[in-house]
Amino acid sequence: MVKVILTDIEGTTSSITFVKDVLFPYARAKLPEYVAAHGNEPAVRKLLDEASEIAGGGLDDSSIVEQMQRWIDEDRKVTPLKSLQGLIWEAGYLNGDFTGHMYQDATEHLKQWYAEGLKLYVYSSGSVYAQKLLYGYSDHGDLTPLFSGYFDTHVGGKKESASYDKIAKQIGIPTNEILFLSDIAEELDAAKQAGMQTCQLVRDVNVVVSADHPQAKDFSEIKAG
């Protein structure tokens, strides 16, 4: 029996193009001025130092910015970059430069599942802060009250089964009572290996479809009972 729904964001509740065509370019363009303005703040300094260490160490801020921009271009899941992007996106949401894209069917069914007593969680490669911003400033208003918690790459990579074990332990519920939603077959494989139930969203015609998982074109086709 499903008691918890754990959902991905890109290609699942939200459009991949919103992240690729709006959020990533915005962060890339704003990185130099943001680091110049906030680089001495302790939280930002920590992220910059972590990024420098991952890149091999010894980088000045200008070189760190260039490295981070390359990581954005390569769609690298680098944790300090994801955290810094979240800080930059906050300004964009607050300024009204964009709102967080949400599929109508996802919004409707998340609200329905919440009303039915299911616990909802998010697991995305984007930072927890970025996740809260997207749902907090969504096209359909503030959706953050629907969620009991958020997870990012601090628990591990999304294609590693150990990450899903950690999530289940933090939630405090057996993996077989959790339904994980994603469009990425390798992520679903890892969740299934950990014992979770799975469903693959196949909204995007370019998605690699896996026969190993139930599939749904949108949230109305997901069996959450």
Salt bridges, closest charged atoms under 4 A:
ASP8 OD1 - LYS158 NZ 2.56
GLU41 OE2 - HIS38 ND1 2.68
ASP49 OD1 - ARG45 NE 3.30
GLU50 OE2 - LYS46 NZ 2.59
ASP61 OD1 - ARG45 NH2 2.75
ASP73 OD1 - ARG28 NE 2.85
GLU74 OE1 - ARG76 NH1 3.47
ASP75 OD2 - LYS20 NZ 2.65
ASP75 OD1 - LYS77 NZ 3.23
ASP105 OD2 - ARG203 NH2 2.63
ASP152 OD1 - HIS154 ND1 2.96
GLU177 OE1 - LYS3 NZ 3.73
GLU187 OE1 - LYS158 NZ 3.31
ASP189 OD1 - HIS213 NE2 2.69
